[in-house]
Every structure is written in C-alpha cells, then in structure tokens.
Amino acid sequence: MTAPTPPSSTAAPQRGREPGLAATVALYALARLGIVAVVAVLLALAGVPLLLGILIGLVVGLPLSMVLFRGLRARLDRAIAAKTARRGAERDSLRAQLRGERAPDEPVPDERLPDDGASAEAGDGESDRGRG
C-alpha cells in the first residue's frame, strides 16, 4: 500500500504549477461575464437600455474574449487535454483490470496477493483432480 502514495505525491506538484480544470473554467467564465458587464455598462452610460446593452454585450463579448483572453483559452485547452488524457489512462487501466490483466505501471495492492494466490491454488487443485 505504500506504492500508490508516490504517484499522488508526484501529481501534487503538477497541480501546484497550473490550476485544475474547474478553476480554469471558472476563471474563463468570470472573465467572459466581466466583458459582457463592461460592454453593458458602457452602453447603459451611452443611453442604451440595460437589457439591450446586455444582449449586445453577449454578442460583442464572444469575439472580444477570443482576442483578449487568448492566453486564458490556451490554459483552458491544456487543462482539458490533461483531464482527457488522465481519464483515458484511468479508463484503460480499468479495462485492463476487468480483463484480469494488470496495467504495467500499477503495482499490485497487498490485499489482492492472498486472493490471487488462493484462486491459483484452487485452480491447480481442480486441474489435478481432473487429471487424476
């Protein structure tokens, strides 16, 4: 059980460098809402009704956010790609476990050792009975 601890300790520094997916999505969403609010306030100060200013802000905010928040979108893309790769690795590991195989990078937990040995011994005993 001590083997699973080092991978989680190596994953912690990676998260410390760059925020996770949820934080990046929240930051990008707040930035987009901020653009809509700024455009709506500027239009309201110009005499445009607030509801119309919000609607115009939504339309104008999309291309503005693509230009102004290019770095934030790149960080969001990296976070999504990392999450997708991590989920793919977990899915492959789960499929290997369901097939009865073990992923090469995963250590066998201590709890499985007696069960695997017991089932192997039972299988050997049954094969001996069938031969004899």
Secondary structure, DSSP 8 states (H G I E B T S, - for coil): --TTHHHHHHHHHHHHHS--HHHHHHHHHHHHHHHHHHHHHHHHHTT--HHHHHHHHHHHHHHHHHHHTHHHHHHHHHHHHHHHHHHHHHHHHHHHHHTT---TTS---TTHHHHHHHHHHHHHHHHHHHH-
